[in-house]
Amino acid sequence: MQKIRWGIVGGGEGSQIGFAHRVGVAVEEKFDFIASALDIDPDKAREFGIRLGVDSERAYANWQEMLKEENKRSDKIELVTVATPNDTHFEICKAFLEAGIDVFCEKPLTMTVEEARELVNLGQRLGRVCGVNYGYTGYPMIRQLREMVHRGDLGQIRVIFTQFAGGFMAESNWENDPRIRWRFNPEKAGISAVTFDLGSHAMHLACYVTGQKVKKVSSDFAVGVPGRELEDDSLTAFRLEDGTIGRQWVSGLAYGRIHGLSIQVFGEHGGLRWQQEQPNQLYWTKGREATKILERGAPYLYDEANRAGRVTIGHPEGMPLAFSTLYKDLAEVINSRKEGEEPDPSALTYPHFEDGMHMVEVVFAQVKSSRDGGKWTEVAG
Ligand SMILES: NC(=O)c1ccc[n+]([C@@H]2O[C@H](COP(=O)([O-])OP(=O)(O)OC[C@H]3O[C@@H](n4cnc5c(N)ncnc54)[C@H](O)[C@@H]3O)[C@@H](O)[C@H]2O)c1
């Protein structure tokens, strides 16, 4: 099987997320990195692409040139990753989809529900593979957690508690920091700050591990650091489609919590908990028995978890390798389509554009609920 021709827009030198995508792709060994438009600065975009080994004629100055030139080639890229700022995702994804190229987009998929719906419809109509990078779903122990929920190890799920609360935005002099300032500017960030940017990861994990959507929310958005136009802390009660009780806390003010992403799931037979800083361990408590620590790479895990792991037990794997799991899923789906075969069903759980759209819908409902004093608000869709 020939390697999949891959390109990336955004994720330039010094960006937060570009490196993790490049490592994620390289680890998977099923892709050739052959085209790029890495930076908003055209010179840096070209220079960095060449430095990373992209052929000089395919290290483009911007994504419009990349699209135009790639479209002329018989060996044009097959998959593009979009790792640019949020307000550019819609336009770039749409253009590449229309050119017949599969797309893997950073989260949030778009700034509005309408844009997300348009991309979902377009991807479906054109039969394209459309993934959105809720990358934490690629961790082996999140795949294990999902399998344990789906196979009924916990029985009926009663409560889910998700958090994405760290101290990333706790400084009082935040207006002097350009990397923080835009996040509280509605023109740049959209209708929400931390809940859109961070909270949607936590909410998506709740949906991912249960295979359900969020039905309704009751939210309290608050500003802890004076002068901010958008929330830096939010608390949401939610219900999934089957009535499962959900709780979500999102904050940029939680000094000492470092990254602060975690999920806990409580069912009728036991509870599971996982946190991003120790991604290789999943805590499993059956009823009132002593808690067991399940380890990534162990033979007692479900196949779906071990499929997502790469190095032997005891050696830490990190966030870029979680991204790599999503690239593995995408490669499986793209290659099976080429061969006219059915993909491995475990590859199909990667977050789709539909999931990206759902997260935009949830955040819009959370904002509405908060503006209505925490009133229970149905999620559209
Ligand atoms: N999935 C995750 O865990 C995760 C984590 C962090 C960021 N993100 C998402 O990744 C995206 C990028 O975030 P970041 O933190 O890396 O941002 P960043 O500001 O650190 O980097 C953005 C990069 O995109 C480039 N860029 C900007 N506009 C461009 C354009 N029009 N064409 C080509 N390149 C362009 C910039 O030059 C820069 O290299 C955002 O959507 C963000 O929400 C996702």
The ligand as an SDF file (V2000), in Angstrom:
LIG
                    3D

 44 48  0  0  0  0  0  0  0  0999 V2000
   -6.3640   19.5770   19.8680 N   0  0  0  0  0  0  0  0  0  0  0  0
   -5.6620   20.1940   20.8030 C   0  0  0  0  0  0  0  0  0  0  0  0
   -5.3520   19.6310   21.8310 O   0  0  0  0  0  0  0  0  0  0  0  0
   -5.2300   21.6220   20.5700 C   0  0  0  0  0  0  0  0  0  0  0  0
   -4.2830   22.2310   21.3810 C   0  0  0  0  0  0  0  0  0  0  0  0
   -3.8830   23.5410   21.0810 C   0  0  0  0  0  0  0  0  0  0  0  0
   -4.4320   24.2230   20.0050 C   0  0  0  0  0  0  0  0  0  0  0  0
   -5.3810   23.5940   19.2520 N   0  0  0  0  0  0  0  0  0  0  0  0
   -6.0120   24.2610   18.0940 C   0  0  0  0  0  0  0  0  0  0  0  0
   -5.0410   24.3620   17.0590 O   0  0  0  0  0  0  0  0  0  0  0  0
   -5.2590   25.5510   16.3070 C   0  0  0  0  0  0  0  0  0  0  0  0
   -3.9650   26.3750   16.3110 C   0  0  0  0  0  0  0  0  0  0  0  0
   -3.6950   26.7190   17.6460 O   0  0  0  0  0  0  0  0  0  0  0  0
   -2.2030   27.0290   18.1650 P   0  0  0  0  0  0  0  0  0  0  0  0
   -2.3460   27.1350   19.6470 O   0  0  0  0  0  0  0  0  0  0  0  0
   -1.2150   26.1000   17.5690 O   0  0  0  0  0  0  0  0  0  0  0  0
   -2.0230   28.4900   17.5700 O   0  0  0  0  0  0  0  0  0  0  0  0
   -0.6790   29.3060   17.4350 P   0  0  0  0  0  0  0  0  0  0  0  0
   -1.0760   30.7440   17.4130 O   0  0  0  0  0  0  0  0  0  0  0  0
    0.3500   28.8450   18.4060 O   0  0  0  0  0  0  0  0  0  0  0  0
   -0.1620   28.8840   15.9620 O   0  0  0  0  0  0  0  0  0  0  0  0
   -0.9320   29.1080   14.8120 C   0  0  0  0  0  0  0  0  0  0  0  0
   -0.0730   28.8300   13.5900 C   0  0  0  0  0  0  0  0  0  0  0  0
   -0.8630   28.9700   12.4140 O   0  0  0  0  0  0  0  0  0  0  0  0
   -0.2090   29.8790   11.5090 C   0  0  0  0  0  0  0  0  0  0  0  0
   -1.2550   30.5620   10.7270 N   0  0  0  0  0  0  0  0  0  0  0  0
   -2.1280   31.5080   11.1430 C   0  0  0  0  0  0  0  0  0  0  0  0
   -2.9630   31.8540   10.1410 N   0  0  0  0  0  0  0  0  0  0  0  0
   -2.5930   31.0880    9.0750 C   0  0  0  0  0  0  0  0  0  0  0  0
   -3.0530   30.9970    7.7380 C   0  0  0  0  0  0  0  0  0  0  0  0
   -4.0700   31.7260    7.3080 N   0  0  0  0  0  0  0  0  0  0  0  0
   -2.4290   30.1360    6.9070 N   0  0  0  0  0  0  0  0  0  0  0  0
   -1.3710   29.3810    7.3320 C   0  0  0  0  0  0  0  0  0  0  0  0
   -0.8980   29.4360    8.6000 N   0  0  0  0  0  0  0  0  0  0  0  0
   -1.4950   30.2830    9.4420 C   0  0  0  0  0  0  0  0  0  0  0  0
    0.5910   30.8010   12.3940 C   0  0  0  0  0  0  0  0  0  0  0  0
    1.6290   31.4510   11.6850 O   0  0  0  0  0  0  0  0  0  0  0  0
    1.1040   29.8050   13.4450 C   0  0  0  0  0  0  0  0  0  0  0  0
    2.2280   29.1030   12.9680 O   0  0  0  0  0  0  0  0  0  0  0  0
   -6.4390   26.2670   16.9810 C   0  0  0  0  0  0  0  0  0  0  0  0
   -7.6020   25.9560   16.2840 O   0  0  0  0  0  0  0  0  0  0  0  0
   -6.4650   25.6630   18.3850 C   0  0  0  0  0  0  0  0  0  0  0  0
   -7.7840   25.6700   18.9430 O   0  0  0  0  0  0  0  0  0  0  0  0
   -5.7690   22.3270   19.5050 C   0  0  0  0  0  0  0  0  0  0  0  0
  1  2  1  0
  2  3  2  0
  2  4  1  0
  4  5  1  0
  4 44  2  0
  5  6  2  0
  6  7  1  0
  7  8  2  0
  8  9  1  0
  8 44  1  0
  9 10  1  0
  9 42  1  0
 10 11  1  0
 11 12  1  0
 11 40  1  0
 12 13  1  0
 13 14  1  0
 14 15  2  0
 14 16  1  0
 14 17  1  0
 17 18  1  0
 18 19  2  0
 18 20  1  0
 18 21  1  0
 21 22  1  0
 22 23  1  0
 23 24  1  0
 23 38  1  0
 24 25  1  0
 25 26  1  0
 25 36  1  0
 26 27  1  0
 26 35  1  0
 27 28  2  0
 28 29  1  0
 29 30  1  0
 29 35  2  0
 30 31  1  0
 30 32  2  0
 32 33  1  0
 33 34  2  0
 34 35  1  0
 36 37  1  0
 36 38  1  0
 38 39  1  0
 40 41  1  0
 40 42  1  0
 42 43  1  0
M  CHG  2   8   1  16  -1
M  END
$$$$
